């Protein structure tokens, strides 16, 4: 990700369960949960 002139390396680990993507974004500052749903 890039914010203005600052770049933050980020990794995503997750899995698809039906129409929902569940996982976490991992940076040097720690991990954050992420959930997404399929939109038709």
C-alpha positions in Angstrom: 0.0 0.0 0.0 1.1 3.5 -0.6 0.1 6.6 1.4 1.4 9.8 -0.2 5.2 9.1 -0.4 5.2 6.3 2.2 5.0 2.7 1.0 3.9 -0.1 3.4 4.6 -3.7 2.4 1.5 -5.8 3.1 0.7 -9.5 2.9 -2.7 -11.1 2.8 -3.4 -14.6 4.0 -7.0 -16.0 3.9 -9.4 -18.4 2.5 -12.7 -18.4 0.6 -15.6 -19.9 2.4 -18.7 -20.0 0.2 -19.2 -16.4 -0.9 -17.1 -15.0 2.0 -13.4 -14.2 1.9 -11.9 -14.3 5.4 -8.3 -13.7 6.4 -5.9 -11.0 7.6 -3.6 -8.4 6.3 -0.1 -8.6 7.8 2.4 -5.7 8.1 5.4 -4.9 10.2 3.0 -3.3 12.7 1.0 -6.5 13.1 -2.1 -8.3 11.6 -5.6 -7.0 11.0 -8.6 -9.1 10.3 -10.4 -8.8 7.0 -13.7 -10.1 5.8 -15.3 -9.6 2.3 -18.5 -10.8 0.7 -19.2 -11.6 -2.9 -21.4 -9.0 -4.7 -23.4 -10.1 -7.6 
